[in-house]
Amino acid sequence: MIARPRTLHLGEVRLGAGVLLTVLALAVASALLHATLLLAPFAATAALKHASPHGPLARPRNVIGGYLVGASVGLAIGLIAPGDDLGAAVGAALAATLMARLDVDHPPAVAMTVLAVQTPVPWILQAAAGGALLMTASMVVFTPLVHRRPYPAGVSGRTGR
């Protein structure tokens, strides 16, 4: 029997709208600044942030701190062993561990680590910092519009480790 298609729930529509607006903001900023800000890990961040905008992984400190850790670790390993698969795996593990230790867990930023190992160019740090800041700023603007609540709100302190 073929399942009957169900209609989208409001939360799903809000998720899609939030991701669309956030990724478009990155694309526009990339074009205006002539910079590379539209990177795959940021699309994952947009989805995470709009799926759970007030969850601990979506806190501004997690996004910004996570991307700075991820890009820094990836670039350091990438400069030693550019494009190395083992280096990417070790970098991802190290970045995830450092993020946890620093209480800035942000899983999409681990993908930035792998990207930085694969493409160890100095601008990756600028892209990570700029993209993370822009993502956070876009959440301040888009969350009240899309989710009808301010951002950041409802999260503070440590994640319970």
MARBA-3410 file (N, C-alpha, C, O; in Angstrom, 1 decimal):
161
0.8,-1.2,0.0,0.0,0.0,0.0,0.9,1.3,0.0,1.9,1.3,0.7 ~ 0.5,2.2,-0.8,1.3,3.4,-0.9,0.8,4.4,0.2,-0.4,4.6,0.3 ~ 1.8,4.9,0.9,1.4,5.9,2.0,0.9,7.2,1.4,1.4,7.7,0.4 ~ -0.1,7.7,2.0,-0.6,9.0,1.6,0.3,10.1,2.0,0.7,10.2,3.2 ~ 0.6,11.0,1.1,1.5,12.1,1.5,0.9,12.9,2.6,-0.3,13.3,2.5
1.6,13.3,3.6,1.1,14.2,4.6,1.5,15.6,4.4,2.4,15.9,3.6 ~ 0.7,16.5,5.0,1.1,17.9,4.8,2.2,18.3,5.7,2.4,17.6,6.7 ~ 2.9,19.3,5.4,4.0,19.8,6.2,3.4,20.4,7.5,2.4,21.1,7.5 ~ 4.1,20.2,8.5,3.8,20.9,9.8,4.5,22.2,9.8,5.4,22.5,9.1 ~ 3.9,23.1,10.6,4.5,24.5,10.7,5.9,24.5,11.1,6.7,25.3,10.6
6.4,23.6,12.0,7.8,23.5,12.4,8.7,23.2,11.2,9.8,23.7,11.1 ~ 8.2,22.3,10.3,9.0,21.9,9.1,9.1,23.1,8.2,10.1,23.3,7.5 ~ 8.0,23.8,8.0,8.0,25.0,7.2,8.9,26.1,7.7,9.7,26.7,7.0 ~ 8.9,26.2,9.0,9.8,27.2,9.7,11.3,26.8,9.5,12.1,27.6,9.2 ~ 11.5,25.5,9.6,12.9,25.0,9.4,13.4,25.3,8.0,14.4,25.9,7.8
12.6,25.0,7.0,12.9,25.2,5.7,13.1,26.7,5.4,14.1,27.1,4.7 ~ 12.2,27.5,5.9,12.3,29.0,5.6,13.6,29.5,6.3,14.3,30.4,5.7 ~ 13.9,29.1,7.5,15.0,29.6,8.2,16.3,29.2,7.5,17.2,30.0,7.4 ~ 16.4,27.9,7.0,17.6,27.5,6.3,17.7,28.3,5.0,18.8,28.7,4.7 ~ 16.6,28.4,4.3,16.7,29.2,3.0,17.2,30.6,3.3,18.1,31.1,2.6
16.6,31.3,4.3,17.1,32.7,4.5,18.5,32.8,5.0,19.2,33.7,4.5 ~ 18.9,31.8,5.8,20.3,31.9,6.3,21.3,31.6,5.2,22.3,32.3,5.1 ~ 21.1,30.6,4.4,22.0,30.2,3.3,22.0,31.3,2.3,23.1,31.6,1.7 ~ 20.9,31.9,2.0,20.8,33.0,1.1,21.6,34.2,1.6,22.3,34.9,0.8 ~ 21.5,34.5,2.9,22.3,35.5,3.5,23.8,35.3,3.3,24.6,36.2,3.0
24.3,34.0,3.5,25.7,33.7,3.2,26.0,33.9,1.8,27.1,34.4,1.5 ~ 25.2,33.5,0.9,25.4,33.7,-0.6,25.5,35.2,-0.9,26.4,35.6,-1.7 ~ 24.6,36.0,-0.4,24.7,37.4,-0.7,25.9,38.1,-0.1,26.6,38.9,-0.8 ~ 26.2,37.7,1.1,27.5,38.2,1.7,28.7,37.8,1.0,29.6,38.6,0.8 ~ 28.7,36.6,0.5,29.9,36.1,-0.3,30.0,37.0,-1.5,31.2,37.4,-1.9
28.9,37.2,-2.2,29.0,38.0,-3.4,29.4,39.5,-3.2,30.2,40.0,-3.9 ~ 28.8,40.1,-2.1,29.1,41.5,-1.8,30.5,41.7,-1.3,31.2,42.7,-1.7 ~ 31.0,40.7,-0.6,32.4,40.8,0.0,33.4,40.2,-0.9,34.6,40.3,-0.6 ~ 33.0,39.6,-2.0,34.0,38.8,-2.8,34.8,37.9,-2.0,36.0,37.8,-2.1 ~ 34.1,37.1,-1.1,34.7,36.2,-0.2,34.0,34.9,-0.3,32.8,34.8,-0.7
34.6,33.8,0.1,34.0,32.5,0.2,33.4,32.3,1.6,34.2,32.0,2.5 ~ 32.1,32.4,1.7,31.4,32.2,2.9,30.4,31.1,2.8,29.9,30.6,3.8 ~ 30.0,30.8,1.6,29.0,29.7,1.3,29.7,28.4,1.3,30.0,27.9,0.2 ~ 30.0,27.8,2.4,30.6,26.5,2.5,29.6,25.5,3.1,28.8,25.8,3.9 ~ 29.8,24.2,2.7,28.8,23.2,3.1,28.6,23.1,4.6,27.5,22.9,5.0
29.6,23.2,5.4,29.4,23.1,6.9,28.4,24.1,7.4,27.6,23.9,8.4 ~ 28.3,25.3,6.7,27.4,26.3,7.2,26.0,26.0,6.9,25.1,26.4,7.6 ~ 25.7,25.2,5.8,24.4,24.8,5.5,23.9,23.8,6.6,22.7,23.9,7.0 ~ 24.8,23.0,7.1,24.5,22.1,8.2,24.2,22.9,9.5,23.3,22.6,10.2 ~ 25.0,24.0,9.7,24.7,24.8,10.9,23.4,25.5,10.8,22.6,25.5,11.7
23.0,26.0,9.6,21.7,26.6,9.4,20.6,25.6,9.7,19.6,26.0,10.4 ~ 20.7,24.4,9.3,19.7,23.4,9.6,19.6,23.1,11.0,18.5,23.0,11.6 ~ 20.8,22.9,11.7,20.8,22.7,13.1,20.2,23.8,13.9,19.4,23.6,14.8 ~ 20.6,25.1,13.5,20.1,26.2,14.3,18.6,26.5,14.1,18.0,26.9,15.0 ~ 18.1,26.1,12.9,16.7,26.4,12.7,15.8,25.2,13.2,14.6,25.3,13.4
16.4,24.0,13.3,15.7,22.8,13.8,15.5,23.0,15.3,14.5,22.6,15.9 ~ 16.5,23.6,16.0,16.5,23.7,17.4,17.2,25.0,17.8,18.3,25.0,18.3 ~ 16.6,26.2,17.4,17.3,27.5,17.6,17.7,27.8,19.0,18.6,28.6,19.2 ~ 17.1,27.2,20.0,17.4,27.5,21.4,18.1,26.3,22.1,18.2,26.3,23.3 ~ 18.5,25.4,21.3,19.3,24.2,21.9,20.7,24.6,22.2,21.2,25.6,21.6
21.4,23.8,23.0,22.7,24.1,23.4,23.7,24.1,22.3,24.7,24.9,22.3 ~ 23.5,23.3,21.2,24.5,23.3,20.1,24.4,24.5,19.2,25.2,24.8,18.4 ~ 23.3,25.3,19.3,23.0,26.4,18.5,23.4,27.7,19.2,23.2,28.8,18.7 ~ 23.9,27.6,20.4,24.4,28.9,21.1,25.4,29.6,20.3,26.2,29.0,19.6 ~ 25.4,30.9,20.3,26.4,31.7,19.6,27.8,31.2,20.0,28.7,31.1,19.1
28.1,31.0,21.2,29.5,30.6,21.6,29.8,29.2,21.0,31.0,29.0,20.7 ~ 28.9,28.3,20.8,29.1,27.0,20.2,29.4,27.2,18.7,30.4,26.6,18.2 ~ 28.7,28.0,18.1,28.9,28.2,16.6,30.2,28.9,16.3,31.0,28.4,15.6 ~ 30.4,30.0,17.0,31.6,30.8,16.7,32.9,30.0,17.2,33.8,29.9,16.5 ~ 32.8,29.6,18.5,33.9,28.9,19.0,34.2,27.6,18.3,35.4,27.2,18.1
33.1,26.8,18.0,33.3,25.6,17.3,34.0,25.7,15.9,34.9,25.0,15.6 ~ 33.6,26.7,15.2,34.2,27.0,13.9,35.6,27.4,14.0,36.5,27.1,13.2 ~ 35.9,28.2,15.0,37.3,28.7,15.2,38.2,27.5,15.5,39.3,27.4,15.0 ~ 37.7,26.6,16.4,38.5,25.4,16.8,38.6,24.5,15.6,39.7,24.1,15.2 ~ 37.5,24.3,14.9,37.6,23.3,13.8,38.5,23.8,12.6,39.3,23.0,12.1
38.4,25.1,12.3,39.2,25.6,11.2,40.7,25.6,11.6,41.6,25.3,10.8 ~ 40.9,26.0,12.8,42.3,26.1,13.3,43.0,24.7,13.3,44.1,24.6,12.8 ~ 42.3,23.7,13.9,42.9,22.4,13.9,43.1,21.9,12.5,44.1,21.3,12.2 ~ 42.1,22.0,11.7,42.2,21.5,10.3,43.3,22.2,9.5,44.0,21.5,8.8 ~ 43.4,23.5,9.7,44.5,24.2,8.9,45.9,23.7,9.4,46.8,23.5,8.6
46.0,23.6,10.7,47.3,23.2,11.3,47.7,21.8,10.7,48.8,21.6,10.3 ~ 46.7,20.9,10.7,47.0,19.5,10.2,47.2,19.6,8.7,48.0,18.9,8.1 ~ 46.4,20.4,8.1,46.4,20.5,6.6,47.8,21.0,6.1,48.2,20.7,5.0 ~ 48.4,21.9,6.9,49.7,22.5,6.5,50.8,21.4,6.6,51.8,21.5,5.9 ~ 50.6,20.5,7.5,51.6,19.4,7.7,51.3,18.3,6.7,52.3,17.7,6.1
50.1,17.9,6.5,49.7,16.8,5.7,48.5,17.1,4.8,47.4,16.6,5.1 ~ 48.6,18.0,3.8,47.5,18.5,3.1,46.8,17.3,2.3,47.4,16.5,1.7 ~ 45.4,17.3,2.5,44.6,16.3,1.8,44.7,14.9,2.3,44.1,14.0,1.7 ~ 45.4,14.7,3.4,45.6,13.4,3.9,44.4,12.9,4.6,43.8,13.6,5.5 ~ 43.9,11.7,4.2,42.7,11.1,4.8,42.9,10.8,6.3,42.0,11.1,7.1
44.0,10.3,6.7,44.3,10.0,8.1,44.3,11.3,8.9,43.8,11.4,10.0 ~ 45.0,12.3,8.3,45.0,13.6,8.9,43.6,14.2,9.1,43.4,14.9,10.1 ~ 42.8,14.0,8.1,41.4,14.6,8.3,40.7,13.8,9.4,40.0,14.5,10.2 ~ 40.9,12.5,9.5,40.2,11.8,10.6,40.7,12.2,11.9,40.0,12.4,12.9 ~ 42.1,12.3,12.0,42.7,12.7,13.3,42.2,14.1,13.7,41.9,14.4,14.8
42.2,15.0,12.7,41.8,16.4,12.9,40.4,16.5,13.4,40.1,17.2,14.3 ~ 39.5,15.7,12.7,38.1,15.7,13.1,37.9,15.2,14.6,37.2,15.8,15.4 ~ 38.7,14.2,14.9,38.6,13.7,16.3,39.2,14.7,17.3,38.6,14.9,18.4 ~ 40.3,15.3,17.0,40.9,16.3,17.8,40.0,17.5,18.0,39.8,18.0,19.1 ~ 39.5,18.0,16.9,38.6,19.2,16.9,37.4,18.9,17.8,37.0,19.7,18.6
36.7,17.7,17.6,35.5,17.4,18.4,35.9,17.3,19.9,35.1,17.8,20.7 ~ 37.0,16.8,20.2,37.5,16.6,21.6,37.7,18.0,22.2,37.3,18.3,23.3 ~ 38.4,18.9,21.4,38.7,20.2,21.9,37.4,21.0,22.1,37.3,21.8,23.1 ~ 36.5,20.9,21.2,35.2,21.6,21.3,34.5,21.1,22.6,34.0,22.0,23.3 ~ 34.5,19.8,22.8,33.8,19.3,24.0,34.5,19.9,25.3,33.9,20.3,26.2
35.8,19.9,25.3,36.6,20.3,26.4,36.4,21.8,26.7,36.3,22.2,27.8 ~ 36.2,22.6,25.6,36.0,24.0,25.7,34.5,24.4,25.8,34.2,25.6,25.9 ~ 33.6,23.4,25.8,32.2,23.6,25.9,31.7,24.5,24.7,30.9,25.4,24.9 ~ 32.2,24.2,23.5,31.7,24.9,22.3,31.4,23.8,21.3,31.7,24.0,20.1 ~ 30.8,22.7,21.7,30.4,21.7,20.8,29.6,22.2,19.6,28.6,22.9,19.9
29.9,21.9,18.4,29.1,22.3,17.3,29.5,21.3,16.1,30.4,21.5,15.4 ~ 28.7,20.2,16.0,29.1,19.1,15.1,29.4,19.6,13.6,30.3,19.1,13.0 ~ 28.6,20.6,13.1,28.9,21.0,11.7,30.4,21.6,11.6,31.0,21.6,10.5 ~ 30.9,22.1,12.7,32.2,22.7,12.6,33.3,21.7,12.5,34.4,22.0,12.1 ~ 33.0,20.4,12.9,33.9,19.3,12.7,34.1,19.1,11.2,35.2,18.7,10.7
33.1,19.3,10.4,33.2,19.2,8.9,34.1,20.3,8.4,34.8,20.1,7.4 ~ 34.2,21.5,9.0,35.1,22.5,8.6,36.5,22.0,8.9,37.4,22.4,8.1 ~ 36.8,21.2,9.9,38.1,20.7,10.1,38.5,19.9,8.9,39.6,20.0,8.4 ~ 37.7,19.0,8.5,38.0,18.1,7.3,38.2,18.9,6.1,39.2,18.7,5.3 ~ 37.4,19.9,5.9,37.5,20.8,4.7,38.9,21.6,4.8,39.6,21.7,3.8
39.3,22.0,6.0,40.6,22.7,6.1,41.8,21.8,5.9,42.8,22.2,5.4 ~ 41.6,20.5,6.3,42.7,19.6,6.0,42.8,19.3,4.5,43.9,19.3,3.9 ~ 41.7,19.2,3.9,41.6,18.9,2.4,42.1,20.1,1.6,42.7,20.0,0.5 ~ 41.8,21.3,2.1,42.1,22.6,1.4,42.8,23.5,2.4,42.2,24.5,2.9 ~ 44.1,23.3,2.7,44.7,24.1,3.8,45.2,25.5,3.3,46.4,25.7,3.0
44.2,26.4,3.1,44.5,27.7,2.7,44.2,28.7,3.9,43.3,28.5,4.6 ~ 45.1,29.7,4.0,44.9,30.6,5.2,43.5,31.3,5.2,43.0,31.6,6.3 ~ 42.9,31.5,4.1,41.6,32.2,4.1,40.5,31.3,4.8,39.4,31.8,5.1 ~ 40.8,30.0,5.1,39.8,29.2,5.7,39.4,29.7,7.1,38.3,29.5,7.6 ~ 40.4,30.3,7.8,40.2,30.8,9.1,39.2,32.0,9.0,38.3,32.2,9.8
39.5,32.9,8.0,38.6,34.0,7.8,37.2,33.6,7.4,36.2,34.1,7.9 ~ 37.1,32.6,6.6,35.8,32.1,6.1,35.1,31.5,7.3,33.8,31.7,7.5 ~ 35.8,30.7,8.2,35.1,30.1,9.3,34.6,31.2,10.3,33.5,31.1,10.8 ~ 35.5,32.2,10.6,35.1,33.2,11.5,34.0,34.1,11.0,33.0,34.4,11.6 ~ 34.2,34.5,9.7,33.2,35.4,9.1,31.8,34.7,8.9,30.8,35.3,9.2
31.9,33.4,8.5,30.6,32.7,8.3,29.9,32.4,9.6,28.7,32.6,9.7 ~ 30.7,32.1,10.7,30.1,31.8,12.0,29.5,33.1,12.5,28.4,33.1,13.1 ~ 30.1,34.2,12.4,29.6,35.5,12.9,28.3,35.9,12.1,27.3,36.3,12.6 ~ 28.4,35.7,10.7,27.2,36.0,9.9,26.1,35.1,10.2,24.9,35.5,10.3 ~ 26.3,33.8,10.5,25.3,32.9,10.8,24.6,33.3,12.1,23.4,33.3,12.2
25.4,33.7,13.1,24.9,34.1,14.4,24.1,35.4,14.2,23.0,35.5,14.8 ~ 24.6,36.3,13.5,23.8,37.6,13.2,22.5,37.3,12.5,21.5,37.9,12.8 ~ 22.6,36.4,11.5,21.4,36.1,10.8,20.3,35.5,11.7,19.1,35.7,11.5 ~ 20.8,34.7,12.7,19.8,34.1,13.6,19.2,35.2,14.5,18.0,35.0,14.8 ~ 19.9,36.2,14.8,19.3,37.3,15.6,18.2,37.9,14.8,17.2,38.3,15.4
18.4,38.1,13.5,17.4,38.7,12.7,16.2,37.7,12.3,15.1,38.0,12.4 ~ 16.6,36.5,11.8,15.6,35.6,11.3,14.8,34.8,12.3,13.7,34.4,12.0 ~ 15.4,34.5,13.5,14.7,33.7,14.4,13.4,34.3,14.9,12.4,33.6,14.9 ~ 13.4,35.6,15.2,12.1,36.2,15.6,11.1,36.2,14.4,9.9,36.1,14.6 ~ 11.6,36.3,13.2,10.7,36.3,12.0,10.1,34.9,11.8,8.9,34.8,11.5
11.0,33.9,11.8,10.6,32.6,11.4,10.0,31.8,12.6,9.0,31.1,12.4 ~ 10.6,31.9,13.8,10.2,31.1,14.9,9.4,31.8,16.0,8.9,31.2,16.9 ~ 9.2,33.1,15.8,8.5,33.9,16.7,9.0,34.0,18.1,8.3,34.2,19.1 ~ 10.3,33.9,18.2,11.0,34.0,19.5,12.4,34.6,19.3,13.0,34.5,18.2 ~ 12.9,35.4,20.3,14.2,36.0,20.1,15.3,35.0,20.1,15.2,33.9,20.7
16.4,35.4,19.6,17.7,34.5,19.6,18.8,35.4,20.0,18.9,36.6,19.6 ~ 19.7,35.0,20.9,19.6,33.7,21.7,18.7,33.9,22.9,18.6,35.0,23.4 ~ 18.0,32.9,23.2,17.1,32.9,24.4,17.0,31.4,24.9,17.0,30.5,24.1 ~ 16.8,31.3,26.2,16.5,30.0,26.8,17.7,29.1,27.0,17.6,28.0,27.4 ~ 18.9,29.5,26.6,20.1,28.7,26.8,21.1,29.6,27.6,21.4,30.7,27.2
21.7,29.0,28.6,22.8,29.7,29.2,23.7,28.7,30.0,23.2,27.6,30.3 ~ 24.9,29.0,30.2,25.7,28.2,31.0,26.2,26.9,30.2,26.1,26.9,29.0 ~ 26.7,26.0,30.9,27.3,24.8,30.4,26.2,23.8,29.9,25.1,23.9,30.3 ~ 26.6,22.9,29.1,25.7,21.9,28.5,25.5,20.7,29.4,24.9,19.7,29.0 ~ 26.0,20.7,30.6,25.7,19.7,31.6,26.8,18.6,31.6,26.6,17.5,32.2
28.0,18.9,31.1,29.1,18.0,31.2,29.7,18.0,32.6,30.6,17.3,32.9
END
